[in-house]
Amino acid sequence: MVTVTMKELLEAGVHFGHQVRRWNPKMKEYIFGERNGIYIIDLQKTQKMFREALQAVANMVAEDRGKTVLFVGTKRQAQDAVREEAERSGQYFINQRWLGGLLTNFQTVQKSIRRLKDLEEMQTDGRYEKLTKKERIKLDREREGLNKTLSGIKGMNRLPDAVFVIDVRKEEIAVAEANKLGIPVIAVIDTNCSPEGLDYVIPGNDDALRAVRLFASRIADAVLEGQQMLTEGGATAATSGTSEESAPLTGTAGEADTGTEMAAAPADIEATATEPAAETETSEENAEVVAAS
């Protein structure tokens, strides 16, 4: 079973939130406390909710090999991790720009994908050689533009069965489209985000490179585990054994156990919170904290 340890979460800097003045009040139940002007995320809740999301993904894929997960992360810190982990698990991804209507107007997007495939075939079947230099340059530019935004979904012939999102504030259109179509959304949310509209909430740092890669890699591992469960014919046994601790992939987000308190050693969090620059060097807010300290 794919899981994540408290040590891995701490080392990746998952517990670092945004500055106190930039928080979203709806994230209050996922916040452990405040250190040096930034919020510290409750890692016990993160670990519990992340495990539930991983199990749900594994169970979904184990039901049918044809089920897919769309990885979405267009911010600079997430682009490489999203692409690499989606390719490793054989899933689809968007890491450059979310095309409006990609889900709700999927048939139109399919036309652009067919156009991209046609342009790629022209390079190999000899049609390019019959064109003038100016025409070839024009088609090359069109192909490069389409490939930049559609390369991750070129083989996606139908809507995905789930969407995994890094930073719901930046990908709010993707979340809205998935909600409209009833597609389950699994998302990493920082202290400045809202958990509304998400089926599986994963409270954590969505700015640090190591944190983003940890989340993406574990989701990819869960997909691979589900595929293995299906191959071995053990999907039914695995589902019944974990039914008490994992909810179906149709639930409503934001229903975390508010009575659970932080079990991670305060000394560990205190130590890492005093020098966050090494873990979240890509986060503007944490850089300010280092300067202040």
N, C-alpha and C positions, 0 to 999 in steps of 0.2 A: 504493500500500500504506500502510495506517494504521500509524504508528510513533510513537515518543516519543524525545525527545532528552535527553541528560544535563542540559543547561541547564534544560529544563522541569521535570525531576524536582527539581533543586536549588532552583529558584525557588519551587516549590510546597511545599518543606519535607518532601518525601517521606522524606528520610534521617533525620529525627528519630524515635527510638524512645521507649520509656518509661524510667523511672528504672532504674538498675542493679538495685536491690533487687526490682523487679517483673517481671523477665524470665522467659521460659519457656526452659529449657535446650534444648528441641527446636528453638529458633530460632538456635542457636549458629552454624550454617553460613551464615546470612544476615546476620550482624553483622560490620561492618568494624572497629569499635573503640568506645572509650568517651571521651566528652568532657564535662567538667563534671558528671559524675554521671549522664549519660544515654547510652544506647547509640546509636551511629550505624549505620544500615543500609547494607549494601554495595549501592550504587546500580548497580554494573555487573551484579550478579546480578539486581537488580530490573528493569533495562532489558531484559536478555536474556529473562527469564521473562515479562515483560509483553508483549514482542513475540510470543512464542510463543502466549500466550493470545489476543492480538488476531488473529493469523493463523488460529488454530483456530476462533474465532468466525466470522470472515469465510468460511472454507471451509465451515463447517457450514451457514450461512445460504445460501451459494451453491449447495448441493446441492439445496435445495428451498425455495421461497418460504414455504411453510407452517411452516417451523421457527421457533421462538420462543425468546427469552431472558427469564427472569424476573429483574428487578432487585430486590434486597432490601437495604434500609438503613433501619432504624427509629430510629437514634440521631438526635438533634436536628441534628447537623452534616450528616447525609447526606439528610435528608428532602426538601429542595427539589431538590438535585442529582439524586437518584434519580428523582424524579417528572418533572422537566424533560427529562432525557436519555432516559428511557424513552419519554416521549410524542414526543420529537423523532424517535426511531428507530422508532416504531410498535410498541413492545414493551409488556409488562405490568410492573407494579411493586407492591411492598408497602412503604409508608413510614410506617405508623402503628403497627401491632401485628401480629405474626405469629400467625395463628390456628392453634392446634394441630390437626394433621390436615389442613391445607390441601392437602397433596400426597397423603398416605397415605389420607385420607378425602375425596377430591375430590368424590365424588358427593354427599355431604352438604353440602359447601360450595356446590355448584351449586344446591341448593335455596334457600340463602340469597340467591344471586345472582338466581335467578328471582323471589324475593320482592321484592327491591330493584327489579327491572325492573317488576314489577306495581304497586308503590307509585308509581313514576314515571309509569306509564301512567294511573293513577287521577287524577292531577292534570290530565291533558290530555283525557281522554275524558268528563269530566262526572260521574264517580262521586263525586268529592269534594264536589260541590255538594249531593248527596243526604244527606250525613252531617251530624251535629250538630257544633257547635263543639268539644265535648269529644272526640269521636271523631277529628276532623281533627287536633287537637293531639297525640293519642296516636299517630296514624299518622305525623305529621311527625317526632316524636321517634324512632320506629322507623326511618324512612327515613334520617334524619341519622346514626344510629348505624351502620346497614348501609353507608351511603355512605362513611363515614369509613374503614372498614377494607377495603371491597371495591371501591371505585371504580377502583383500579388494575388489577383483574383481572375487571372486569365483562364484558369481551368474550372472556375466555379459556375456550374450550369444551373444551379438553383439556390434559393435563399439558405443561409446557414442555419443551423439548429441552435446555436448560441453565439453570443458576441462577448469577447473579452476586451475590456477597455482600460487603457492607462490614461489617467487624468480626465475625468468626466466633464470638467469645466471646458477644456479645449475641444472635447469630442461630444459636446452636448447635442449636436445634430444627429450623430450616430445613435446616441441613446434614445433620442426622441423617435427616430424612425423605427428602431427595434421595439420600443414600447407600443407604437402604433400597430405593428404587425404581430405583437404578442411573442416576439423572440426573446428568450431569457437573456439578461445582461449580467455579466460578472465583471466587477470593476474595482480598481484600486482607487481609493479616495483619500485625499489629504485633509488636513484640518480646515482648509478653505473651501471645501466642496460640500455638496448636499447629497445625502444618501437616498433621496427620493427617486423613484422610478427604477431602482436597481433590484434585481432578484437576489443577487449575492454580493454583499458588501465586504470589501477587504480593506479595513482602515490601515493606512501606511503611507510612507514617504513616496511620492510619485515623481520626485525630482532627482534623487541620487541614482547614478548609473548602476551601482551594485544592487540597490533595492529593486529597481525596475527589472534588471536581468534575473534576479531571484524569483520575482513573481512570474515573469514570462516563462522561465525554464521549468518551474514547477507545474504550470498549466500544461505545457508541452509534455512533461513526464506523465501527467494524468491522462492525457489523450493516448499516449503510447501504451500506458497500462490498460486502459479500456480496450484497446485493440488486441492486446495480448490476452485479456480475459475472454474476449469473444472467440479468439482462435482456440483457446484451450477449453472452451465450453463451460467456463466457470462463472459466467456472468450471474446466473441465478443465485448460486451459493454466496457470492460476494455481496450481492444486493441484500439478501436476507440477513447476512451477518452484520451489516452496517446500517440497517434501517432505523435503529433507535437513535443514531447520532447524526444522520444526514437527512435533510428534507428534500422532497422532490424538486426538480428544476423548474418549478412553476410558482414558487412562493413569492412573498412580498418582502422587499428589502427593509432594512432598518430595524428589525425586531431582534436586536441583540440582547443578551442576558445582562440587564442593567445591574443585577445583584452581584455579579462577579467582580472581584477586585484584582488588582495587579499582583501576580504572584512572582514575577521576575524580581531578582534581588535589586533593591533600590540603589545599592552601592554600585552595581554594574551600570545602571542608567545614569547615575550621578557622574560616574567617571567618564562615560562617553559623551554626556551632554556638555561637559566643560571643554571638549576639544572636537566639535563637530565638523571642522573644516576638512579633515581627511576623508570623512565618509560622505559628505554632501557638498563636495566642492562645486557642483553645478548649481547649487541652490543660492540664490541671491540673499535670501533671508538669513540663512545660517552663516554666510560670510559676514553679515553685519553683527551677528552674535559674537563671532570670534574677535572682531574689532573692538566690541564693547568690553569684552572680558580682558 
